[in-house]
Amino acid sequence: MAGHASKQIDAKTLWGGKMSPFSTSYGKLMMWFFLVSDALTFSGLLISYGFTRHDYLGSWPIGEETFHSLPFLDGNYPLIYVALMTFILIVSSVTMVLAVEAGHRMNKKQVTKWLALTIVGGFFFVGSQAWEWSHFIHGTEFGRVELADGSQAIVKGNFGEIKNFEVTVAGHHHAVGDKITEDLKHEYTHAIAEGHVHNGIITLHDGSQAKINKAANTEMILDIKEFGGKYKIGDKIEGAEAVAMYEEAVNAGEKNRIIYGANMKQNEYGPQHYGQFFFFITGFHGFHVFSGVMINLIILFGVIGGVYHKRGHYEMVEKTGLYWHFVDLVWVFVFTFFYLV
């Protein structure tokens, strides 16, 4: 088409050295080399995750059962917040495209606007991932319970409100008759995990013992995820039977009979290596997003200061844009592997 003809460069000039044979800058080529090597790293991690999941004979965590919370809201919202994070990250890729396009037109004001919006989207994603990690680590109100036959189940239902702990045996800090009303849920779940709850009595960190004044759990369902003796994977125990079996585990006074949250050693949501892969892969990607935000911030300061306008081009915006698009693309695969499949 007229006005869009490519500049023809003879072979001797292209391959004679001192310039790129692909008619692109050294900086862009090095960015592409880095992105290819980084893509191989992520590919290796995701393939390893896929093989591990394929070889596992038990029940693998389901995305909508594991990630179903929203900040500041109670209830069940399967994958809603993760979908919002993903949408914001994809939109930030669009704003980066607009920033690069504005740079081609040498429009400093537009570059500043779109690059700033890209940074805002990146900060939202990083903050959201930090919140998701926190929720993943702390776990649900019910945890993962080991039943009497050795099978393990995730628990769904309405958690009864903890009103207070009424001290019956004094400790170092609490006297008989004291009613504890602060940090109840954390104290309660920690005591259960450590086996410090027995027949409705909780042993607190100072050695005192207290009666647990708590409303009953309701509408409970125990969803079997690991085979024991009596139950098989996929079985569901509901109603009064589920409440009785769960309360038996809570009051057994046995450490790790109920597991809350996930870390590198144990995992409420599934096998231990699921948590390890989750922390490593999403953490590695989160580090990339954070790095991209910092790089974009530095470039933004250069744009505002007129550095690239004086150079006569905004190639630095284009190079950091390549990195940002790569980070967004990788998240599509991470999102698919961990949340959808």
C-alpha positions as CSV (number, residue, x, y, z in Angstrom):
1,M,0.0,0.0,0.0
2,A,1.1,3.5,-0.7
3,G,2.8,5.2,2.3
4,H,3.4,1.9,4.1
5,A,6.2,0.4,2.0
6,S,8.9,-1.3,4.1
7,K,12.4,0.2,3.8
8,Q,14.5,-2.1,1.7
9,I,18.0,-2.8,3.0
10,D,20.5,-4.9,0.9
11,A,21.9,-8.2,2.3
12,K,25.4,-6.9,2.7
13,T,24.3,-4.1,4.9
14,L,22.0,-6.3,7.0
15,W,24.5,-9.1,7.6
16,G,27.7,-7.1,7.5
17,G,27.8,-6.4,11.2
18,K,27.4,-3.4,13.4
19,M,23.6,-3.5,13.1
20,S,20.7,-5.8,13.7
21,P,19.9,-8.1,10.8
22,F,16.3,-7.9,11.8
23,S,16.2,-4.1,11.5
24,T,15.4,-3.7,15.2
25,S,17.4,-2.3,18.1
26,Y,19.8,-4.2,20.3
27,G,17.6,-3.5,23.4
28,K,14.5,-5.0,21.8
29,L,16.5,-8.1,20.8
30,M,17.9,-8.6,24.3
31,M,14.4,-8.2,25.7
32,W,13.1,-10.9,23.4
33,F,16.0,-13.2,24.3
34,F,15.1,-12.7,28.0
35,L,11.4,-13.3,27.4
36,V,12.1,-16.6,25.6
37,S,14.3,-17.9,28.4
38,D,11.7,-16.8,31.0
39,A,9.0,-18.5,29.0
40,L,11.0,-21.8,29.1
41,T,11.3,-21.4,32.9
42,F,7.5,-21.0,33.4
43,S,6.9,-23.8,30.9
44,G,9.1,-26.2,33.0
45,L,7.3,-25.2,36.2
46,L,3.8,-25.7,34.7
47,I,4.7,-29.0,33.0
48,S,6.1,-30.2,36.3
49,Y,2.8,-29.2,38.0
50,G,0.8,-31.0,35.4
51,F,2.8,-34.3,35.7
52,T,2.5,-34.2,39.5
53,R,-1.2,-33.7,39.3
54,H,-1.6,-36.5,36.7
55,D,0.3,-39.0,38.9
56,Y,-1.5,-38.1,42.1
57,L,-4.1,-40.8,42.9
58,G,-6.2,-38.9,45.4
59,S,-8.5,-36.0,45.0
60,W,-6.9,-32.8,43.6
61,P,-8.1,-29.4,44.9
62,I,-10.9,-27.8,42.8
63,G,-10.5,-24.1,42.0
64,E,-14.0,-23.0,42.9
65,E,-13.9,-24.9,46.2
66,T,-10.6,-23.4,47.2
67,F,-10.9,-19.8,46.0
68,H,-14.4,-18.6,46.9
69,S,-13.9,-15.6,49.1
70,L,-14.2,-11.8,48.5
71,P,-12.6,-9.2,50.7
72,F,-14.9,-7.7,53.4
73,L,-17.7,-10.1,52.4
74,D,-19.0,-13.4,53.9
75,G,-20.4,-16.0,51.6
76,N,-19.4,-18.3,48.7
77,Y,-18.2,-16.5,45.5
78,P,-16.4,-19.2,43.5
79,L,-13.4,-17.7,41.6
80,I,-15.0,-14.2,41.4
81,Y,-12.1,-12.4,42.9
82,V,-9.5,-14.3,40.9
83,A,-11.5,-13.4,37.8
84,L,-11.5,-9.8,38.8
85,M,-7.7,-9.9,39.3
86,T,-7.3,-11.5,35.8
87,F,-9.6,-8.9,34.2
88,I,-7.7,-6.0,35.7
89,L,-4.3,-7.4,34.6
90,I,-5.6,-7.9,31.0
91,V,-7.0,-4.3,31.0
92,S,-3.5,-3.1,32.1
93,S,-2.1,-4.8,29.0
94,V,-4.5,-2.8,26.9
95,T,-3.5,0.5,28.6
96,M,0.2,-0.5,27.9
97,V,-0.7,-0.9,24.2
98,L,-2.2,2.6,24.2
99,A,0.9,4.0,25.9
100,V,3.2,2.5,23.3
101,E,0.9,3.7,20.5
102,A,1.0,7.2,22.0
103,G,4.8,7.0,22.1
104,H,4.8,6.3,18.4
105,R,2.9,9.6,17.9
106,M,5.3,11.4,20.3
107,N,2.4,12.3,22.5
108,K,3.9,12.7,26.0
109,K,0.7,13.5,27.7
110,Q,-1.0,10.4,26.5
111,V,2.0,8.2,27.2
112,T,1.9,9.5,30.8
113,K,-1.8,8.8,31.2
114,W,-1.8,5.3,29.9
115,L,1.4,4.2,31.5
116,A,0.1,5.5,34.9
117,L,-3.1,3.5,34.5
118,T,-1.0,0.4,33.7
119,I,0.9,0.9,37.0
120,V,-2.4,1.2,38.9
121,G,-3.6,-2.1,37.4
122,G,-0.3,-3.7,38.3
123,F,-0.5,-2.5,41.9
124,F,-4.1,-3.8,42.2
125,F,-3.0,-7.2,41.0
126,V,-0.1,-7.5,43.4
127,G,-2.2,-6.3,46.3
128,S,-4.9,-8.8,45.4
129,Q,-2.4,-11.6,45.2
130,A,-1.1,-10.7,48.6
131,W,-4.6,-10.9,50.0
132,E,-5.3,-14.2,48.2
133,W,-2.0,-15.7,49.7
134,S,-3.0,-14.5,53.2
135,H,-6.4,-16.2,52.8
136,F,-4.9,-19.3,51.4
137,I,-2.4,-19.5,54.3
138,H,-4.9,-18.9,57.1
139,G,-7.6,-21.3,55.6
140,T,-11.3,-21.6,56.2
141,E,-13.2,-21.5,59.4
142,F,-13.8,-25.3,59.4
143,G,-10.5,-26.6,58.1
144,R,-9.8,-30.1,56.7
145,V,-11.0,-32.8,59.1
146,E,-9.7,-36.3,59.6
147,L,-12.5,-38.7,60.4
148,A,-12.5,-41.7,62.7
149,D,-11.9,-44.1,59.9
150,G,-8.8,-42.1,58.6
151,S,-10.6,-40.5,55.6
152,Q,-10.2,-36.8,55.2
153,A,-12.9,-34.3,54.2
154,I,-13.3,-30.6,53.4
155,V,-16.1,-29.0,55.3
156,K,-18.9,-26.7,54.1
157,G,-21.6,-25.0,56.1
158,N,-22.4,-22.1,58.4
159,F,-19.9,-21.5,61.1
160,G,-21.5,-20.8,64.5
161,E,-20.5,-17.5,66.1
162,I,-18.0,-17.7,69.0
163,K,-19.4,-15.6,71.8
164,N,-16.6,-15.8,74.4
165,F,-14.3,-18.1,76.4
166,E,-15.2,-18.3,80.1
167,V,-12.2,-19.2,82.2
168,T,-12.6,-22.1,84.5
169,V,-9.0,-22.8,85.5
170,A,-6.7,-19.9,86.0
171,G,-3.4,-19.4,84.1
172,H,-0.6,-16.9,84.0
173,H,-2.8,-14.1,82.7
174,H,-6.4,-15.1,83.2
175,A,-8.3,-15.6,86.4
176,V,-11.3,-17.9,87.0
177,G,-14.5,-16.2,85.7
178,D,-12.8,-14.0,83.2
179,K,-14.6,-13.8,79.8
180,I,-12.3,-13.5,76.8
181,T,-13.9,-11.7,73.9
182,E,-10.9,-10.8,71.7
183,D,-9.2,-12.7,68.9
184,L,-11.6,-15.6,69.5
185,K,-11.5,-17.3,66.1
186,H,-7.8,-17.3,65.7
187,E,-7.3,-18.6,69.3
188,Y,-10.0,-21.3,68.7
189,T,-8.6,-22.6,65.4
190,H,-5.0,-22.6,66.7
191,A,-6.0,-24.5,69.8
192,I,-7.9,-27.1,67.7
193,A,-5.0,-27.6,65.3
194,E,-2.7,-28.1,68.3
195,G,-5.1,-30.5,70.0
196,H,-5.8,-28.1,72.9
197,V,-9.6,-28.5,72.8
198,H,-11.3,-31.3,74.6
199,N,-15.0,-31.8,75.4
200,G,-15.8,-28.1,74.9
201,I,-12.8,-26.9,77.0
202,I,-10.0,-24.9,75.4
203,T,-6.5,-24.6,76.8
204,L,-5.2,-21.1,76.2
205,H,-1.6,-20.0,75.5
206,D,-1.1,-19.0,79.1
207,G,-2.1,-22.4,80.5
208,S,-5.6,-21.4,81.6
209,Q,-8.6,-23.4,80.6
210,A,-11.9,-22.0,79.5
211,K,-15.4,-23.1,78.5
212,I,-16.2,-22.3,74.8
213,N,-19.4,-20.4,74.4
214,K,-20.2,-20.9,70.8
215,A,-23.3,-21.2,68.6
216,A,-23.8,-24.5,66.8
217,N,-22.6,-25.0,63.3
218,T,-25.4,-25.6,60.8
219,E,-26.0,-27.0,57.3
220,M,-22.7,-28.9,57.4
221,I,-21.4,-31.1,54.6
222,L,-18.3,-33.3,54.8
223,D,-17.0,-33.8,51.3
224,I,-14.6,-36.8,51.4
225,K,-11.3,-36.1,49.6
226,E,-9.0,-38.8,50.8
227,F,-9.9,-42.5,51.2
228,G,-9.9,-44.0,54.7
229,G,-11.6,-47.2,55.6
230,K,-15.4,-46.6,55.6
231,Y,-15.8,-43.7,53.1
232,K,-14.5,-43.3,49.6
233,I,-13.5,-40.2,47.6
234,G,-16.6,-38.2,46.5
235,D,-18.8,-39.4,49.4
236,K,-20.8,-36.6,51.2
237,I,-21.9,-36.7,54.8
238,E,-24.6,-34.2,55.6
239,G,-26.9,-33.0,58.4
240,A,-26.7,-34.1,62.0
241,E,-24.3,-36.9,61.2
242,A,-21.8,-34.4,59.7
243,V,-22.1,-32.1,62.7
244,A,-21.5,-35.0,65.1
245,M,-18.5,-36.3,63.3
246,Y,-16.9,-32.9,62.9
247,E,-17.5,-32.1,66.6
248,E,-15.9,-35.4,67.6
249,A,-12.8,-34.4,65.7
250,V,-12.8,-30.9,67.2
251,N,-13.0,-32.2,70.8
252,A,-10.7,-35.2,70.4
253,G,-7.7,-33.2,71.7
254,E,-5.5,-34.6,68.9
255,K,-2.9,-32.5,67.1
256,N,-3.5,-32.0,63.4
257,R,-6.8,-33.9,63.5
258,I,-8.1,-30.7,61.8
259,I,-5.7,-28.7,59.5
260,Y,-6.3,-25.0,58.8
261,G,-4.8,-23.3,55.7
262,A,-1.7,-24.2,53.8
263,N,2.1,-23.9,54.2
264,M,5.1,-25.8,52.8
265,K,4.4,-28.8,55.2
266,Q,0.6,-29.2,55.2
267,N,-2.3,-28.2,53.2
268,E,-6.0,-27.9,54.1
269,Y,-7.0,-27.9,50.4
270,G,-5.3,-31.0,49.2
271,P,-1.9,-32.7,49.0
272,Q,1.2,-31.0,50.3
273,H,2.8,-30.6,46.9
274,Y,-0.2,-28.7,45.6
275,G,0.5,-25.9,48.1
276,Q,4.2,-26.0,47.3
277,F,3.6,-25.6,43.6
278,F,1.0,-22.9,44.3
279,F,3.3,-20.8,46.4
280,F,6.3,-21.2,44.1
281,I,4.6,-20.6,40.7
282,T,2.1,-17.8,41.7
283,G,4.9,-16.3,43.8
284,F,7.3,-16.4,40.9
285,H,4.7,-14.8,38.7
286,G,3.8,-12.2,41.4
287,F,7.5,-11.3,41.6
288,H,7.5,-10.7,37.9
289,V,4.4,-8.5,38.1
290,F,6.0,-6.5,41.0
291,S,9.2,-6.1,39.0
292,G,7.2,-4.9,36.0
293,V,5.4,-2.3,38.1
294,M,8.7,-1.0,39.5
295,I,10.2,-0.8,36.0
296,N,7.1,0.9,34.6
297,L,7.3,3.4,37.5
298,I,10.9,4.2,36.7
299,I,10.0,4.6,33.0
300,L,7.0,6.8,33.9
301,F,9.3,9.2,35.8
302,G,11.5,9.4,32.7
303,V,8.4,10.2,30.6
304,I,7.3,12.9,32.9
305,G,10.8,14.3,33.0
306,G,10.8,14.5,29.2
307,V,13.8,12.2,28.9
308,Y,12.4,10.1,26.0
309,H,10.8,13.1,24.3
310,K,14.3,14.7,24.1
311,R,15.7,11.5,22.6
312,G,13.1,11.6,19.8
313,H,11.5,8.2,20.6
314,Y,9.8,6.2,23.3
315,E,11.4,2.9,22.7
316,M,11.9,2.3,26.4
317,V,8.2,2.3,26.8
318,E,7.9,-0.2,24.0
319,K,10.5,-2.5,25.6
320,T,8.9,-2.5,29.0
321,G,5.6,-3.0,27.2
322,L,7.0,-6.3,25.8
323,Y,7.8,-7.5,29.3
324,W,4.4,-6.4,30.6
325,H,2.5,-8.3,27.9
326,F,4.6,-11.4,28.6
327,V,3.7,-11.2,32.3
328,D,0.0,-10.9,31.4
329,L,0.2,-13.9,29.0
330,V,1.9,-16.1,31.6
331,W,-0.9,-15.4,34.0
332,V,-3.4,-16.7,31.5
333,F,-1.6,-20.1,31.7
334,V,-1.2,-19.9,35.5
335,F,-4.8,-19.0,35.9
336,T,-5.9,-21.9,33.7
337,F,-3.7,-24.5,35.4
338,F,-4.5,-23.6,39.0
339,Y,-8.1,-22.2,38.9
340,L,-9.9,-23.7,35.9
341,V,-8.5,-27.1,35.1
